[in-house]
Amino acid sequence: MRKLALDDDILLTIEKPARYIGNEYNMVKKDPQNVDIRFCMAFPDVYEIGMSHLGIQILYNMFNEWNDVYCERVYSPWTDLDKIMREKNIKLFALETQDPIKDFDFLGITLQYEMCYTNVLQILELSDIPLYAKDRGEDDPIVIGGGPCTYNPEPIADFFDMFYIGEGETKYRELLDLYKENKKNGGSRLDFLKMAAGISCIYVPQFYDIEYNEDQTVKSITPNVNCAPAKVKKDIVLDMSVSTYPKKPLVPFIKITQDRVVLEIQRGCIRGCRFCQAGTVYRPVREKDVEALKETAREMLKNTGYEEISLSSLSSSDYSSLPELVNFLIDEFKEKHVNISLPSLRIDAFSLDVMSKVQDIKKSSLTFAPEAGSQRMRNVINKGLTEENILNGSMMAFRAGWNKVKLYFMLGLPFETVEDNEAIMDLCELIAEEYYTIPKQERNGKVNITASTSFFIPKPFTPFQWASMCTKDQFIGKAKIVKDKMNTLLNKKSIKYNWHEADLSELEGLLARGDRRLSSTILAAYRNGCIYDSWSECFKYDMWCKAIEDTNVDMDFYITRERNTDELFPWDVLDIGVSKSFLIREWNNAKEGKVTPNCKMQCSGCGAASFQGGICFENQN
């Protein structure tokens, strides 16, 4: 029987002890003595968030299919247990065996969100692993980062031995085989890092020297060993239908954020929204075969007992076999009362027909993401959505029985004006007016419109990576403009308005496009007590400000200035397959408010055809 790392006295005093005991349904059990490599997959956030992450489920399944590897998991301890572990000197442990993380060969950390960076340091420190990669010895795990934030790994580069750039299904087998070979030959940690740097998608930060100009911009990024390439190229899965996927996903004992079966139907997006990093870095679009999806859905529901299935995609409406797949799911699982969740849908006749079959219309709300209130701004960001589209979709929904609508917008977008801010509420008013054109006896009560605004953050590898970003005070000023406009509306009682935390967005922008010099700032914030920065009850903005001041960070340099197109970025050591010339062209199109057609309508020559796979339309137009 497994001995738990935490005794009963501790488990009874902390919130949700099931976060730390493991043994969930479908958890993999192996004898650590019978494997060559022990790999711990970490998510630097609380269990309920980490267990909802599809990427970890995929890699956990893939690693454990290999007889020579045992993959286990660890999540950030919540603040109550964090305090106890420090007081009692308890080392962080993996859920499967309850063994200390320090005993593993690899610690793989998923970097999903910039505001989890202090939790990365929490995991390392509680594991008794030196925070800086340069301080680690032969007995420490190899710390490897993966996930969306690796598209600018520089602010945390000093804390990692390596980063995997791209999708983990493709090159991990090669990486682990090199580790076994090096170990067999009696090679050192440095020997392995040099071998790993020979894999096209592996970035080893210590093998690159960064020089800066007098104005603080990056002057050069130069390999300092022969094995390191000048550019590290992302790797992606080309055939999604045969790629590994968990047919027996882990099922937790407690409710998690995404407490359902997740069926990934495609990767990539054809839309080309200029603010969207995922839409760029996951190009080209790659669909899964619909027959394979049907079989996967059957097996996952059978193997988990879940009564809800969600279709995962950046833009589900663009999946070519969506009607066939959805109708199959409705018919196949009707008697088992399985709910179907359909995120990322455009509101059209088919979508509304499907949602009316799988949702309780009186209880559910519809979600639109216009992103901007005015047509001018929607053209600037290349949203590909007109006011007519929005109003027609709303009216179809209202006539079908819905009366609750959620609208998502961004504030602080490039080239935005006060009129564009006010247009957010103008659009909400128009939607409310549409609802009230329906005869009273045919309405489903009063319309409820909830408008939410997040704040724009220029992300690497987007056409807006050259844009300036607003300060906290500027963001709040824009939110006030929207709020004041709402108070002038005839239908203001039908409209609610929420906005994201401006101070959090400011820090996210700093970390999203910062450079290697920020590692000292992140460490200082952590030493000031900052962890769980994305949780409002834990966020310590004043302690971040102190860290920024103590490490002499120039916020104007990182946040508010607009970049020149000839500037060398910290992340330019990476090659994502989409050309810089394409991104510059899109940046110039944004300045002119010029719309670029989506990939199916017309190829824009972004460069993604170089992967020679997926659905790329370069040679089809």
C-alpha positions as CSV (number, residue, x, y, z in Angstrom):
1,M,0.0,0.0,0.0
2,R,1.2,3.5,-0.9
3,K,2.5,5.6,2.0
4,L,1.2,9.2,1.7
5,A,3.7,12.0,1.9
6,L,1.4,13.9,4.2
7,D,0.1,12.4,7.4
8,D,-3.5,12.5,8.5
9,D,-3.0,15.3,10.9
10,I,-1.9,17.6,8.0
11,L,-4.6,16.3,5.6
12,L,-7.3,17.1,8.1
13,T,-6.2,20.7,8.5
14,I,-5.9,21.8,4.9
15,E,-8.5,22.7,2.3
16,K,-9.3,19.9,-0.2
17,P,-6.8,17.2,0.8
18,A,-7.8,15.2,-2.3
19,R,-5.6,17.6,-4.2
20,Y,-2.5,15.8,-2.8
21,I,-3.3,12.1,-2.4
22,G,-3.4,11.0,-6.1
23,N,-4.9,7.6,-6.8
24,E,-7.6,9.0,-9.1
25,Y,-9.5,6.9,-11.5
26,N,-7.3,5.9,-14.5
27,M,-4.1,7.0,-12.7
28,V,-1.2,5.0,-14.1
29,K,0.7,2.8,-11.6
30,K,4.2,1.4,-12.4
31,D,7.1,0.1,-10.4
32,P,9.7,2.9,-10.5
33,Q,12.4,0.3,-10.2
34,N,11.4,-1.2,-13.6
35,V,11.8,2.0,-15.7
36,D,14.8,3.9,-17.0
37,I,13.4,7.4,-16.7
38,R,11.2,9.1,-14.2
39,F,9.4,12.2,-15.5
40,C,7.3,14.5,-13.3
41,M,4.8,16.7,-15.1
42,A,4.2,19.9,-13.2
43,F,1.5,22.5,-13.5
44,P,2.3,25.7,-11.6
45,D,-1.2,26.4,-10.4
46,V,-3.7,24.7,-8.1
47,Y,-4.8,21.1,-8.7
48,E,-8.3,22.0,-10.1
49,I,-6.7,24.2,-12.8
50,G,-3.9,21.8,-13.7
51,M,-6.1,18.8,-13.9
52,S,-8.2,20.6,-16.5
53,H,-5.2,21.1,-18.8
54,L,-5.5,18.9,-21.9
55,G,-1.8,19.1,-22.8
56,I,-0.7,17.4,-19.6
57,Q,-3.3,14.7,-20.1
58,I,-2.0,14.0,-23.6
59,L,1.7,13.9,-22.5
60,Y,0.9,11.8,-19.4
61,N,-0.8,9.3,-21.6
62,M,2.0,9.3,-24.2
63,F,4.8,8.9,-21.7
64,N,3.1,6.1,-19.8
65,E,2.5,4.1,-23.0
66,W,6.3,3.7,-23.1
67,N,7.6,0.8,-20.9
68,D,10.8,2.6,-20.0
69,V,9.2,5.8,-18.7
70,Y,7.1,6.5,-15.7
71,C,5.3,9.9,-15.9
72,E,3.8,11.3,-12.7
73,R,2.2,14.6,-11.8
74,V,2.6,17.5,-9.3
75,Y,0.6,20.8,-8.9
76,S,1.3,23.9,-6.9
77,P,0.3,23.4,-3.3
78,W,-2.3,25.8,-2.2
79,T,-1.2,28.5,0.3
80,D,-2.3,26.5,3.4
81,L,-0.2,23.5,2.5
82,D,2.7,25.7,1.2
83,K,3.0,27.2,4.7
84,I,3.0,23.8,6.4
85,M,5.5,22.3,4.0
86,R,8.0,25.2,4.7
87,E,7.5,25.0,8.5
88,K,7.9,21.2,8.6
89,N,10.5,21.0,5.9
90,I,8.3,18.6,3.8
91,K,9.6,18.2,0.2
92,L,7.3,18.5,-2.7
93,F,6.1,15.1,-4.0
94,A,4.5,13.5,-7.0
95,L,0.9,12.3,-6.7
96,E,1.4,8.8,-8.1
97,T,4.2,7.4,-5.8
98,Q,4.3,10.3,-3.3
99,D,8.1,10.3,-4.0
100,P,10.1,13.6,-3.8
101,I,10.3,15.6,-7.0
102,K,14.1,15.9,-6.5
103,D,14.4,12.1,-7.1
104,F,13.1,12.4,-10.7
105,D,15.2,12.5,-13.9
106,F,13.0,15.3,-15.4
107,L,10.7,18.0,-14.1
108,G,8.5,19.2,-17.0
109,I,6.7,22.4,-16.2
110,T,3.7,23.6,-18.3
111,L,3.8,27.4,-18.8
112,Q,0.3,28.3,-19.7
113,Y,0.1,31.8,-18.3
114,E,2.7,34.4,-17.4
115,M,1.2,35.2,-14.0
116,C,2.1,31.6,-12.9
117,Y,5.9,32.4,-13.0
118,T,6.2,32.8,-9.3
119,N,4.6,29.5,-8.8
120,V,7.3,27.9,-11.0
121,L,9.8,29.1,-8.3
122,Q,7.5,27.8,-5.6
123,I,7.6,24.3,-7.2
124,L,11.4,24.4,-7.5
125,E,12.0,25.7,-4.0
126,L,9.6,23.2,-2.3
127,S,11.3,20.4,-4.3
128,D,14.7,21.5,-3.0
129,I,15.9,22.2,-6.6
130,P,18.2,25.2,-7.1
131,L,16.2,28.0,-8.6
132,Y,18.8,29.0,-11.2
133,A,19.8,26.4,-13.8
134,K,23.5,27.3,-13.4
135,D,23.4,26.2,-9.8
136,R,22.1,22.7,-10.4
137,G,24.2,19.6,-10.0
138,E,24.4,16.2,-11.4
139,D,21.7,14.8,-9.1
140,D,19.1,17.5,-9.8
141,P,16.3,16.8,-12.3
142,I,16.5,18.3,-15.8
143,V,14.0,21.2,-15.7
144,I,12.2,21.6,-19.0
145,G,9.4,24.1,-19.9
146,G,6.7,23.7,-22.5
147,G,3.4,25.4,-23.4
148,P,2.3,28.7,-24.8
149,C,4.6,30.9,-22.7
150,T,7.7,29.3,-24.2
151,Y,7.1,31.4,-27.3
152,N,8.9,34.0,-25.2
153,P,10.8,32.0,-22.6
154,E,13.4,34.8,-21.9
155,P,12.0,36.3,-18.6
156,I,12.2,32.8,-17.0
157,A,15.1,31.4,-19.1
158,D,17.6,31.5,-16.2
159,F,15.4,29.1,-14.2
160,F,15.1,26.4,-16.9
161,D,17.7,23.9,-18.3
162,M,15.8,23.8,-21.6
163,F,12.5,24.6,-23.3
164,Y,10.5,22.4,-25.7
165,I,9.2,24.7,-28.5
166,G,6.0,23.4,-30.1
167,E,3.8,20.3,-29.6
168,G,5.1,17.7,-27.2
169,E,3.9,14.6,-29.1
170,T,6.7,14.8,-31.7
171,K,10.3,14.9,-30.2
172,Y,10.1,13.8,-26.6
173,R,10.9,10.2,-27.5
174,E,14.1,11.3,-29.2
175,L,15.0,13.5,-26.2
176,L,14.5,10.8,-23.7
177,D,16.5,8.3,-25.8
178,L,19.4,10.8,-25.8
179,Y,19.1,11.0,-22.0
180,K,19.3,7.2,-21.7
181,E,22.3,7.1,-24.1
182,N,24.1,9.8,-22.2
183,K,23.5,8.1,-18.8
184,K,24.7,4.7,-20.2
185,N,27.9,6.4,-21.4
186,G,28.5,8.1,-18.1
187,G,28.0,11.5,-19.5
188,S,27.5,14.6,-17.5
189,R,24.5,17.0,-17.2
190,L,26.2,19.4,-19.6
191,D,26.9,16.6,-22.1
192,F,23.2,15.8,-22.2
193,L,22.2,19.5,-22.6
194,K,24.6,19.7,-25.6
195,M,23.0,16.5,-27.1
196,A,19.5,17.9,-26.5
197,A,20.4,21.2,-28.2
198,G,20.8,19.2,-31.4
199,I,17.1,18.5,-31.5
200,S,15.5,21.2,-33.7
201,C,12.8,22.3,-31.2
202,I,14.9,22.2,-28.0
203,Y,16.1,25.6,-26.7
204,V,18.9,25.5,-24.1
205,P,19.1,29.2,-22.8
206,Q,22.6,28.8,-21.4
207,F,24.0,28.2,-24.8
208,Y,23.1,31.7,-26.0
209,D,24.7,35.0,-25.2
210,I,22.5,38.1,-25.3
211,E,24.0,41.5,-26.0
212,Y,22.1,44.8,-25.5
213,N,22.3,48.2,-27.2
214,E,22.7,51.4,-25.2
215,D,18.9,52.0,-25.5
216,Q,18.3,48.6,-23.8
217,T,17.0,46.9,-26.9
218,V,18.5,43.5,-27.9
219,K,21.6,43.9,-30.0
220,S,22.3,40.2,-30.7
221,I,21.4,36.6,-29.7
222,T,24.4,34.4,-30.4
223,P,25.0,30.7,-29.8
224,N,28.1,30.1,-27.6
225,V,28.5,26.4,-28.5
226,N,28.6,24.7,-31.8
227,C,25.7,22.4,-31.1
228,A,23.2,25.2,-30.6
229,P,21.4,26.4,-33.8
230,A,21.0,30.1,-34.6
231,K,17.3,29.5,-34.6
232,V,15.2,27.0,-32.7
233,K,12.3,25.8,-34.8
234,K,8.9,24.8,-33.3
235,D,7.7,21.3,-34.0
236,I,4.1,20.3,-34.6
237,V,2.0,17.2,-35.1
238,L,1.2,16.9,-38.8
239,D,-1.4,14.1,-38.7
240,M,-3.7,14.7,-35.8
241,S,-5.7,11.5,-36.5
242,V,-2.9,9.1,-35.7
243,S,-1.3,11.1,-32.9
244,T,-1.5,9.9,-29.3
245,Y,-4.6,10.9,-27.3
246,P,-5.8,9.8,-23.9
247,K,-8.7,7.3,-24.2
248,K,-8.6,6.9,-20.4
249,P,-8.1,10.4,-19.1
250,L,-7.6,11.0,-15.4
251,V,-10.8,11.5,-13.4
252,P,-10.4,13.5,-10.1
253,F,-12.2,12.9,-6.8
254,I,-13.1,16.6,-6.6
255,K,-14.7,19.0,-9.0
256,I,-12.2,20.7,-11.3
257,T,-12.5,23.6,-13.7
258,Q,-13.2,21.5,-16.8
259,D,-14.9,18.6,-15.2
260,R,-15.8,16.7,-18.4
261,V,-14.4,14.7,-21.3
262,V,-12.5,16.9,-23.7
263,L,-12.4,15.9,-27.4
264,E,-9.9,17.9,-29.4
265,I,-11.2,18.2,-32.9
266,Q,-8.4,20.3,-34.6
267,R,-5.5,22.6,-33.9
268,G,-4.8,25.9,-35.5
269,C,-7.1,28.6,-36.8
270,I,-7.8,30.1,-40.2
271,R,-9.1,33.5,-38.9
272,G,-6.0,35.6,-38.4
273,C,-7.1,37.9,-35.6
274,R,-4.2,40.2,-35.2
275,F,-4.1,40.1,-31.4
276,C,-4.3,36.3,-31.1
277,Q,-1.0,34.5,-30.4
278,A,-2.6,31.1,-30.5
279,G,-3.9,31.8,-34.0
280,T,-0.4,32.4,-35.2
281,V,1.8,29.9,-33.3
282,Y,-0.5,26.9,-33.9
283,R,-0.6,27.4,-37.7
284,P,-1.4,25.5,-40.0
285,V,-4.8,24.1,-39.2
286,R,-4.8,20.4,-38.6
287,E,-8.1,18.5,-38.4
288,K,-8.8,15.1,-36.8
289,D,-10.7,12.5,-38.9
290,V,-14.3,12.5,-37.9
291,E,-14.5,8.7,-37.7
292,A,-11.5,8.6,-35.4
293,L,-13.2,11.3,-33.2
294,K,-16.4,9.3,-33.0
295,E,-14.5,6.2,-31.7
296,T,-12.5,8.4,-29.3
297,A,-15.6,9.9,-27.9
298,R,-17.1,6.5,-27.3
299,E,-14.1,5.2,-25.5
300,M,-13.5,8.3,-23.3
301,L,-17.1,8.4,-22.1
302,K,-17.0,4.7,-21.4
303,N,-13.7,4.9,-19.5
304,T,-14.6,7.9,-17.4
305,G,-18.3,7.9,-16.5
306,Y,-18.5,11.5,-17.4
307,E,-21.9,12.8,-18.6
308,E,-20.5,15.8,-20.5
309,I,-18.2,16.1,-23.5
310,S,-16.6,19.3,-24.8
311,L,-15.3,19.9,-28.3
312,S,-11.9,21.6,-28.1
313,S,-10.7,23.9,-30.8
314,L,-9.7,27.5,-31.4
315,S,-12.6,27.9,-33.8
316,S,-14.9,24.9,-33.7
317,S,-17.2,26.3,-36.4
318,D,-14.4,26.0,-38.9
319,Y,-14.0,22.2,-38.4
320,S,-15.2,20.8,-41.7
321,S,-17.1,17.8,-40.3
322,L,-18.7,19.6,-37.4
323,P,-22.4,18.9,-38.4
324,E,-21.6,15.2,-38.8
325,L,-19.8,15.0,-35.5
326,V,-22.3,16.9,-33.5
327,N,-25.3,15.1,-34.9
328,F,-23.5,11.8,-34.1
329,L,-22.9,12.8,-30.5
330,I,-26.5,13.9,-30.0
331,D,-27.9,10.6,-31.5
332,E,-25.3,8.3,-30.0
333,F,-25.5,9.5,-26.4
334,K,-29.1,10.8,-26.2
335,E,-30.3,7.9,-24.0
336,K,-27.3,8.3,-21.7
337,H,-28.2,12.0,-21.2
338,V,-24.7,13.2,-22.2
339,N,-24.4,16.9,-22.4
340,I,-22.4,18.4,-25.3
341,S,-20.4,21.6,-24.7
342,L,-19.6,23.6,-27.8
343,P,-17.2,26.4,-27.1
344,S,-15.6,28.6,-29.8
345,L,-18.7,28.6,-32.1
346,R,-19.9,31.3,-34.4
347,I,-23.6,32.1,-33.8
348,D,-25.2,30.9,-37.0
349,A,-28.3,28.8,-37.8
350,F,-26.6,25.5,-37.4
351,S,-24.9,26.4,-34.1
352,L,-28.2,27.6,-32.6
353,D,-30.0,24.5,-33.8
354,V,-27.4,22.3,-32.1
355,M,-27.3,24.3,-28.9
356,S,-31.1,24.3,-28.6
357,K,-30.8,20.4,-28.6
358,V,-28.1,20.2,-26.0
359,Q,-28.8,23.2,-23.7
360,D,-31.6,24.3,-21.4
361,I,-32.4,27.6,-23.2
362,K,-34.0,29.2,-20.2
363,K,-31.0,28.7,-18.1
364,S,-28.1,29.0,-20.5
365,S,-26.6,32.1,-22.1
366,L,-25.0,32.6,-25.5
367,T,-21.5,34.0,-25.9
368,F,-20.3,36.3,-28.6
369,A,-16.8,37.7,-28.8
370,P,-17.0,40.8,-31.1
371,E,-13.7,42.0,-29.3
372,A,-14.4,45.6,-30.4
373,G,-17.5,47.8,-30.5
374,S,-17.0,49.6,-33.7
375,Q,-16.6,48.2,-37.2
376,R,-13.5,50.3,-37.7
377,M,-11.8,48.5,-34.8
378,R,-13.0,45.1,-35.8
379,N,-11.3,45.8,-39.1
380,V,-8.1,46.9,-37.4
381,I,-7.9,43.6,-35.4
382,N,-9.1,41.6,-38.4
383,K,-12.0,40.0,-36.5
384,G,-13.9,39.3,-39.7
385,L,-17.2,40.0,-38.0
386,T,-19.6,42.8,-39.1
387,E,-22.3,44.5,-37.1
388,E,-24.9,42.8,-39.3
389,N,-23.4,39.4,-38.4
390,I,-23.7,40.2,-34.7
391,L,-27.3,41.5,-34.9
392,N,-28.5,38.7,-37.1
393,G,-27.0,36.1,-34.8
394,S,-28.5,37.8,-31.8
395,M,-31.9,37.9,-33.4
396,M,-31.8,34.3,-34.4
397,A,-30.9,33.4,-30.8
398,F,-33.7,35.6,-29.4
399,R,-36.3,34.0,-31.7
400,A,-35.1,30.6,-30.7
401,G,-35.8,31.4,-27.0
402,W,-32.6,32.8,-25.5
403,N,-32.6,36.0,-23.6
404,K,-29.1,36.0,-22.0
405,V,-26.1,37.1,-24.0
406,K,-22.5,37.5,-22.9
407,L,-20.3,39.7,-25.0
408,Y,-16.5,39.8,-24.8
409,F,-14.5,42.9,-25.8
410,M,-10.9,44.2,-25.4
411,L,-9.8,47.7,-24.4
412,G,-6.5,49.4,-25.2
413,L,-6.2,48.0,-28.7
414,P,-3.9,49.7,-31.1
415,F,-5.3,52.9,-32.8
416,E,-8.3,52.9,-30.5
417,T,-10.2,56.1,-29.8
418,V,-12.8,57.3,-27.2
419,E,-15.5,56.7,-29.8
420,D,-14.4,53.1,-30.2
421,N,-14.6,52.6,-26.4
422,E,-18.1,54.1,-26.4
423,A,-19.1,51.9,-29.3
424,I,-19.0,48.9,-27.0
425,M,-22.1,50.1,-25.3
426,D,-23.6,51.3,-28.6
427,L,-23.4,47.7,-29.8
428,C,-25.0,46.4,-26.5
429,E,-27.8,48.9,-26.9
430,L,-28.4,47.8,-30.5
431,I,-28.6,44.1,-29.4
432,A,-31.1,45.0,-26.7
433,E,-33.2,47.0,-29.2
434,E,-33.3,43.9,-31.5
435,Y,-34.7,41.9,-28.7
436,Y,-37.4,44.3,-27.9
437,T,-38.6,44.3,-31.5
438,I,-40.0,40.9,-30.8
439,P,-43.7,41.1,-29.7
440,K,-44.0,41.0,-25.9
441,Q,-46.0,37.8,-25.9
442,E,-43.2,36.0,-27.8
443,R,-40.4,37.1,-25.6
444,N,-38.7,35.0,-22.9
445,G,-38.8,37.8,-20.2
446,K,-36.4,40.7,-20.1
447,V,-33.1,40.5,-22.1
448,N,-29.9,40.2,-20.1
449,I,-26.7,41.4,-21.7
450,T,-23.4,41.1,-19.9
451,A,-20.5,42.9,-21.5
452,S,-17.0,42.0,-20.3
453,T,-13.8,43.8,-21.2
454,S,-10.3,42.4,-20.9
455,F,-7.2,44.6,-21.5
456,F,-5.1,44.2,-24.7
457,I,-1.7,42.8,-24.2
458,P,0.7,42.7,-27.2
459,K,1.9,39.1,-27.4
460,P,5.0,37.8,-29.2
461,F,4.6,36.4,-32.7
462,T,1.5,38.4,-33.5
463,P,1.1,41.4,-35.8
464,F,0.5,43.5,-32.7
465,Q,3.9,42.6,-31.2
466,W,5.1,46.0,-32.3
467,A,2.2,47.9,-30.6
468,S,2.4,49.9,-27.4
469,M,0.4,48.9,-24.4
470,C,-1.6,51.0,-22.0
471,T,-0.6,51.5,-18.4
472,K,-2.9,50.5,-15.5
473,D,-4.3,54.0,-15.2
474,Q,-5.0,54.3,-18.9
475,F,-6.8,50.9,-18.9
476,I,-9.0,52.1,-15.9
477,G,-9.7,55.3,-17.8
478,K,-11.0,53.4,-20.8
479,A,-13.2,51.2,-18.6
480,K,-14.7,54.3,-17.1
481,I,-15.5,55.6,-20.5
482,V,-17.4,52.4,-21.2
483,K,-19.2,52.5,-17.8
484,D,-20.2,56.2,-18.3
485,K,-21.6,55.5,-21.7
486,M,-23.7,52.6,-20.3
487,N,-25.3,54.9,-17.9
488,T,-26.7,57.0,-20.8
489,L,-28.4,54.1,-22.5
490,L,-32.2,53.6,-22.7
491,N,-31.8,49.9,-22.0
492,K,-29.1,50.3,-19.3
493,K,-31.1,48.1,-16.8
494,S,-30.8,45.2,-19.2
495,I,-27.0,45.6,-19.5
496,K,-24.2,44.7,-17.0
497,Y,-20.6,45.6,-17.4
498,N,-17.5,43.9,-16.0
499,W,-13.8,44.5,-16.6
500,H,-10.6,42.7,-15.9
501,E,-8.0,43.8,-13.3
502,A,-5.8,46.5,-14.9
503,D,-2.8,46.0,-12.5
504,L,-2.7,42.3,-13.3
505,S,-2.8,43.0,-17.1
506,E,0.0,45.5,-16.8
507,L,2.3,42.9,-15.2
508,E,1.2,40.3,-17.7
509,G,2.3,42.6,-20.5
510,L,5.7,43.1,-18.8
511,L,6.3,39.3,-18.5
512,A,4.8,38.5,-21.9
513,R,7.4,40.5,-23.9
514,G,10.2,41.0,-21.4
515,D,13.8,39.7,-21.8
516,R,16.2,37.7,-19.7
517,R,16.9,40.6,-17.4
518,L,13.5,40.2,-15.8
519,S,14.5,36.9,-14.0
520,S,15.8,39.0,-11.1
521,T,12.5,40.8,-10.9
522,I,10.5,37.6,-10.8
523,L,12.7,36.2,-8.1
524,A,12.4,39.4,-6.1
525,A,8.6,39.3,-6.4
526,Y,8.7,35.7,-5.2
527,R,10.9,36.6,-2.3
528,N,8.4,39.3,-1.4
529,G,5.8,36.7,-1.0
530,C,4.2,36.6,-4.4
531,I,2.6,33.3,-5.5
532,Y,-0.7,32.6,-7.1
533,D,-0.6,36.0,-8.8
534,S,-3.6,35.1,-11.0
535,W,-5.8,34.6,-8.0
536,S,-7.3,37.9,-6.8
537,E,-7.2,36.9,-3.1
538,C,-3.4,36.2,-3.3
539,F,-2.3,38.9,-5.8
540,K,0.1,41.4,-4.2
541,Y,0.5,44.2,-6.6
542,D,2.4,46.3,-4.1
543,M,5.0,43.6,-3.7
544,W,5.4,43.3,-7.5
545,C,5.9,47.1,-7.6
546,K,8.6,46.9,-5.0
547,A,10.4,44.1,-7.0
548,I,10.2,46.2,-10.1
549,E,11.6,49.2,-8.3
550,D,14.3,47.2,-6.5
551,T,15.5,45.6,-9.8
552,N,15.5,49.0,-11.7
553,V,13.0,47.8,-14.3
554,D,11.9,50.6,-16.8
555,M,8.2,49.9,-17.3
556,D,8.0,52.4,-20.1
557,F,10.6,50.5,-22.0
558,Y,8.8,47.2,-21.7
559,I,5.2,48.4,-21.7
560,T,4.3,51.7,-23.3
561,R,6.7,52.2,-26.2
562,E,5.8,51.2,-29.8
563,R,8.5,49.0,-31.3
564,N,10.2,49.6,-34.7
565,T,9.8,46.8,-37.2
566,D,13.6,46.4,-37.4
567,E,14.0,45.8,-33.7
568,L,15.4,42.5,-32.6
569,F,13.1,40.9,-30.1
570,P,14.1,38.6,-27.2
571,W,12.1,35.8,-28.8
572,D,13.6,36.2,-32.2
573,V,15.8,33.2,-31.4
574,L,12.7,31.1,-32.1
575,D,11.2,30.2,-35.5
576,I,7.5,29.5,-35.4
577,G,7.2,28.9,-39.1
578,V,5.2,32.1,-39.7
579,S,7.4,34.7,-41.3
580,K,8.2,38.1,-39.7
581,S,7.6,39.7,-43.1
582,F,4.0,38.4,-42.9
583,L,3.5,39.8,-39.4
584,I,4.9,43.2,-40.5
585,R,2.5,43.2,-43.5
586,E,-0.4,42.5,-41.1
587,W,0.8,45.2,-38.7
588,N,0.7,47.7,-41.7
589,N,-2.7,46.4,-42.7
590,A,-4.0,47.1,-39.2
591,K,-2.8,50.7,-39.4
592,E,-4.8,51.1,-42.5
593,G,-7.9,49.2,-41.2
594,K,-7.5,46.7,-44.0
595,V,-9.1,43.3,-43.6
596,T,-7.2,40.2,-44.6
597,P,-9.4,37.3,-45.8
598,N,-9.3,34.1,-43.7
599,C,-7.1,31.2,-45.0
600,K,-9.9,29.4,-46.7
601,M,-10.9,32.5,-48.7
602,Q,-7.4,33.5,-49.8
603,C,-3.9,32.5,-48.8
604,S,-1.8,35.4,-47.4
605,G,1.5,33.6,-47.7
606,C,2.2,33.5,-43.9
607,G,4.9,30.8,-44.3
608,A,3.1,28.0,-42.5
609,A,3.2,25.9,-45.7
610,S,6.8,25.1,-44.9
611,F,5.5,22.5,-42.4
612,Q,4.1,20.5,-45.4
613,G,1.2,19.2,-43.5
614,G,-2.2,20.1,-42.2
615,I,-4.7,22.2,-44.1
616,C,-2.7,24.9,-45.7
617,F,-4.3,26.7,-48.6
618,E,-1.2,28.2,-50.1
619,N,-1.4,26.1,-53.3
620,Q,-5.1,25.7,-53.4
621,N,-6.3,29.2,-54.5
